[in-house]
Amino acid sequence: MSKKIIIPIAIAAAAILIFLTLRLTTDGVPENPPDTTGNTAGNLLNNGLFCEDEGVVYFSNPYDNSYLYSMNPDETNIKRLTNTSVNYINAAGNYLYYYQNDKSNSKPSWGGKGTVGIYRSHKNGKRTTCLKRTVSGVVTLTGNLLYFQNYNNTEGMTLYKSDLKGAQKSQAVNAIIDPSCVQDGFIYYAGIEGDHDLHRINTADDSVSTVVLGGFWMPIVTGDTVYYMNVSDNYSLYRRSLTSGTEEKLTEDRVDTYNITPDYIFYQKNSSDSPALMRMRLDGSEPVEIMKGNYTDLNVTSHYVYFHEFGNDAPIYRVPVDGALNAGRFDAALEAADAEIRKRK
């Protein structure tokens, strides 16, 4: 074969290889390990506004229309990723998955009309893909499936699931279910319709079983232990061993919301005269007041617990997870938002 023929064939083969490689890296979504979870149960129970993965924190920035931002865990290198309002952020592999809530009538980064739904993008915010246009609630990633609350006029709010490409979507369970808490391929949730028992869904076949009878709300399962607000006891915090059945009451306070770190429980104390953000050990010992007032959306990263006042998305406050009680404002997010807004003018 002459060189005149070989060279064009080689060029064509190289072009095809480059195309296929780019196709795989941009449009193909590699499988995740089976034990992958997109965010912590505690964060998703608190609107999933922060998500840490592989040394990067992704967050919804209320100083800039709740757009998607990223930063280092120490709050350096903050930058805007998309011009879409998001919550229920999940991260795995090369991708982010989240609910675009269209809070500020924002537009997707690809320039289309703003639409609520479940979206996927690369971790740099590029190549946004709509997986399902829907009015949704909680979105959680487990393994290679997305489970999300889906609303339509026929079924109301039920639990749906989708593959990571959005090609296969179907109803998983015909019930109102919060899928925030995932462990070992099971979704743990508190019953809403008819009971407040602790149930779980086997994501291998979407079969449902009851784990424990009782008054569960906002369960967080970690290892053998489930933490929860006990609706039968004024929404105070409890923990229970799922193997032995041993149960402990952790506080007498009525609780509005909570989240956990490896060492502490952070929670909002409900009180008519002295509401406050509180912290205690995982066994309920050493309770201490962090800030007076009503706070919500307690989201945890490796460095901080983030929160804001009830009814006001901003300012954002944060307190270190390591035990120091020097709570303060997350002003770096405001400064980064101001810089991004100036760029767009």
C-alpha positions, -999 to 999 in steps of 0.1 A, spaced: 0 0 0 14 34 -10 22 61 15 -4 83 -2 -31 59 9 -16 50 43 -14 86 56 -51 95 50 -62 62 66 -40 69 96 -53 104 99 -89 92 97 -82 64 123 -67 90 146 -96 113 142 -121 85 150 -101 76 181 -100 112 193 -138 115 187 -146 83 206 -123 93 234 -140 127 237 -174 111 235 -165 88 264 -151 115 285 -178 141 278 -211 122 272 -203 88 287 -210 84 324 -188 57 339 -203 35 366 -198 43 402 -187 18 428 -218 1 443 -213 17 477 -213 53 463 -235 79 480 -238 113 466 -241 133 499 -246 126 536 -280 119 550 -277 148 574 -270 173 546 -298 161 524 -322 162 553 -312 199 555 -318 207 518 -285 195 505 -270 230 502 -234 218 507 -216 186 494 -180 176 498 -163 152 475 -126 145 467 -114 175 486 -138 200 470 -170 216 485 -199 223 462 -225 247 476 -256 268 468 -246 304 473 -276 325 485 -255 357 480 -257 350 442 -293 337 435 -284 303 451 -262 295 421 -238 265 422 -203 273 435 -173 254 445 -144 259 470 -117 242 490 -129 230 524 -110 259 541 -131 283 521 -104 293 496 -106 293 458 -143 300 457 -158 302 422 -192 301 405 -199 270 384 -233 276 369 -259 303 367 -286 280 380 -302 279 415 -297 245 430 -302 224 461 -300 187 470 -264 186 456 -248 152 450 -213 144 438 -197 112 425 -170 104 399 -167 133 375 -202 146 380 -226 166 401 -263 158 403 -288 183 418 -322 197 417 -325 230 397 -351 248 417 -354 279 394 -357 300 426 -346 331 408 -359 323 373 -323 314 364 -312 299 331 -291 267 326 -255 273 317 -262 261 282 -285 291 276 -319 274 275 -351 284 293 -350 280 330 -367 248 340 -371 230 373 -358 194 373 -331 169 380 -298 179 363 -263 165 359 -231 185 351 -194 180 351 -177 190 384 -165 222 367 -202 231 360 -199 225 322 -220 203 300 -252 205 320 -278 178 311 -314 177 322 -322 142 334 -359 148 341 -379 180 340 -401 177 371 -412 194 403 -391 175 428 -380 174 464 -351 154 478 -326 139 453 -301 113 464 -274 93 446 -268 57 455 -245 35 434 -256 42 399 -291 53 406 -307 86 414 -338 85 437 -359 116 439 -393 128 450 -414 134 419 -447 153 417 -473 151 390 -510 158 389 -519 121 386 -498 105 413 -491 134 436 -456 132 452 -441 97 449 -406 82 448 -390 79 414 -356 67 402 -334 72 372 -301 59 358 -272 84 357 -279 93 321 -316 99 325 -324 73 299 -343 50 322 -368 66 346 -396 50 365 -416 51 397 -398 32 425 -424 33 452 -459 47 451 -456 66 484 -444 99 499 -408 90 508 -378 110 518 -348 92 503 -321 112 521 -307 84 542 -287 58 523 -265 30 536 -252 -2 520 -277 -1 492 -307 6 514 -328 38 517 -340 43 553 -370 65 558 -397 74 583 -432 65 574 -455 95 567 -487 78 554 -503 57 582 -473 53 605 -440 68 617 -421 35 617 -386 31 603 -387 15 569 -361 7 542 -360 2 505 -337 -24 489 -324 -5 459 -316 -38 442 -353 -44 436 -372 -16 453 -387 -39 478 -399 -22 510 -396 -36 546 -402 -24 581 -371 -21 603 -384 -8 636 -418 2 648 -420 36 666 -422 73 661 -393 81 638 -386 114 620 -355 125 600 -336 93 606 -298 92 600 -283 57 599 -246 54 605 -232 19 610 -254 1 634 -270 32 649 -300 52 638 -304 88 651 -338 103 649 -363 128 662 -390 109 682 -424 122 672 -439 102 702 -417 122 727 -420 159 716 -395 155 688 -366 151 711 -335 133 698 -329 96 703 -305 70 690 -311 33 687 -290 2 679 -304 -16 649 -290 -49 661 -296 -49 699 -326 -26 700 -310 -5 728 -325 30 727 -312 62 744 -328 96 747 -301 122 740 -318 155 750 -350 168 766 -351 196 741 -377 197 713 -357 197 681 -365 214 648 -336 200 627 -301 184 633 -270 170 617 -241 149 629 -203 149 626 -179 122 637 -179 136 672 -210 158 677 -246 164 671 -256 199 660 -293 208 664 -318 236 666 -335 238 699 -372 247 696 -382 270 724 -407 299 727 -384 320 749 -348 306 743 -344 290 709 -308 283 700 -284 264 679 -269 237 701 -241 211 701 -237 179 721 -217 148 720 -231 118 701 -242 103 734 -260 134 744 -234 146 769 -218 181 771 -247 201 756 -237 237 748 -253 267 732 -236 280 700 -259 309 690 -292 322 702 -320 323 677 -338 301 651 -315 285 625 -320 259 599 -304 240 570 -274 226 590 -250 214 564 -217 197 574 -183 196 556 -150 184 568 -142 218 583 -175 236 591 -211 233 599 -230 259 578 -265 273 587 -287 303 584 -316 320 601 -350 305 597 -368 325 570 -336 342 557 -312 324 533 -285 349 540 -263 356 558 -247 322 561 -231 314 594 -206 286 602 -190 269 632 -160 246 631 -167 209 634 -136 203 656 -152 215 688 -143 252 687 -173 274 694 -162 305 674 -192 307 651 -191 335 625 -204 346 591 -193 329 559 -182 362 544 -160 346 518 -191 335 499 -204 370 499 -171 384 486 -170 357 459 -206 365 448 -199 402 447 -169 395 424 -189 373 401 -217 399 399 -193 426 390 -179 404 362 -214 401 347 -220 439 346 
